[in-house]
Amino acid sequence: MAVDGSRVEAPRTRGNQRGLGRAGREKTGPQCWVATLAHLPSGVALGSWWSIIPMAVLALLLIRRTALEDRFLHEHLHGYPDYACRVHFRLIPRVW
């Protein structure tokens, strides 16, 4: 709406013909998944205990990926084994 109450039309562009969401964000692609995953912890805060299941799966995937990455770095990066001996924790300080 314009200041005088008249309606203002947005120009037709490829972006708004594709179906952009609010504030110009796309509804498809990796951005959609990242935004969805970022909101999982708020499900528990709002009382949806079902959101714990995908959060647990994501935590397990993160731990698995970290272990694979650590193994890869040990095998392929010169000097990493010495660094790993000095720095004992991968994700959480004083825990793991």
C-alpha positions as CSV (number, residue, x, y, z in Angstrom):
1,M,0.0,0.0,0.0
2,A,1.2,3.4,-0.8
3,V,1.0,6.4,1.6
4,D,-2.2,7.6,0.0
5,G,-3.9,4.2,0.3
6,S,-3.5,3.2,-3.3
7,R,-2.2,-0.2,-4.2
8,V,1.4,-0.5,-5.5
9,E,2.2,-3.3,-7.9
10,A,5.6,-4.9,-7.8
11,P,7.3,-5.4,-11.2
12,R,7.2,-9.0,-12.5
13,T,10.7,-10.4,-12.3
14,R,12.1,-13.9,-12.5
15,G,12.5,-14.0,-8.8
16,N,8.9,-13.3,-7.8
17,Q,7.5,-15.5,-10.6
18,R,9.5,-18.5,-9.2
19,G,7.7,-18.1,-5.9
20,L,9.8,-16.3,-3.4
21,G,8.7,-16.4,0.2
22,R,8.5,-13.6,2.7
23,A,11.3,-11.1,2.6
24,G,12.6,-12.4,-0.7
25,R,13.8,-15.8,0.6
26,E,13.4,-18.8,-1.6
27,K,11.1,-21.7,-0.6
28,T,13.3,-24.3,-2.2
29,G,16.9,-25.4,-2.2
30,P,19.4,-25.7,0.6
31,Q,18.3,-22.5,2.2
32,C,14.9,-24.0,3.0
33,W,16.5,-27.0,4.8
34,V,19.0,-24.9,6.8
35,A,16.2,-22.6,8.0
36,T,14.0,-25.6,8.9
37,L,16.9,-27.3,10.8
38,A,17.7,-24.1,12.6
39,H,14.1,-24.1,14.0
40,L,14.2,-27.6,15.5
41,P,15.3,-26.6,19.0
42,S,12.5,-24.1,19.2
43,G,10.1,-27.1,18.9
44,V,11.2,-28.4,22.3
45,A,10.9,-25.0,23.8
46,L,7.4,-24.8,22.6
47,G,6.5,-28.2,23.9
48,S,6.8,-30.4,20.8
49,W,8.7,-33.3,22.1
50,W,8.6,-35.0,18.6
51,S,11.2,-32.5,17.5
52,I,13.7,-34.3,19.7
53,I,13.9,-37.2,17.1
54,P,15.3,-35.1,14.2
55,M,17.5,-33.3,16.6
56,A,19.0,-36.6,17.9
57,V,19.5,-37.8,14.3
58,L,21.3,-34.5,13.4
59,A,23.5,-34.8,16.4
60,L,24.5,-38.3,15.5
61,L,25.2,-37.3,11.9
62,L,27.4,-34.4,13.2
63,I,29.4,-36.7,15.4
64,R,29.8,-39.2,12.6
65,R,30.9,-36.5,10.2
66,T,33.4,-35.1,12.7
67,A,34.9,-38.6,13.3
68,L,35.3,-39.2,9.5
69,E,36.8,-35.8,9.0
70,D,39.3,-36.4,11.9
71,R,40.3,-39.7,10.4
72,F,40.7,-38.1,6.9
73,L,42.9,-35.3,8.4
74,H,45.1,-37.8,10.2
75,E,45.7,-39.7,7.0
76,H,46.1,-36.8,4.5
77,L,47.3,-33.7,6.4
78,H,50.9,-33.5,7.3
79,G,51.3,-32.3,10.9
80,Y,47.7,-33.0,11.9
81,P,48.6,-36.0,14.2
82,D,50.9,-33.7,16.2
83,Y,48.2,-31.1,16.4
84,A,45.6,-33.6,17.5
85,C,47.9,-34.7,20.3
86,R,48.0,-31.2,21.7
87,V,44.3,-30.4,21.2
88,H,42.2,-33.2,22.7
89,F,38.7,-31.9,22.2
90,R,36.9,-31.9,18.8
91,L,33.5,-30.3,19.4
92,I,32.8,-29.5,23.0
93,P,35.7,-28.3,25.2
94,R,36.6,-30.6,28.1
95,V,33.9,-33.2,26.9
96,W,34.8,-34.5,23.4
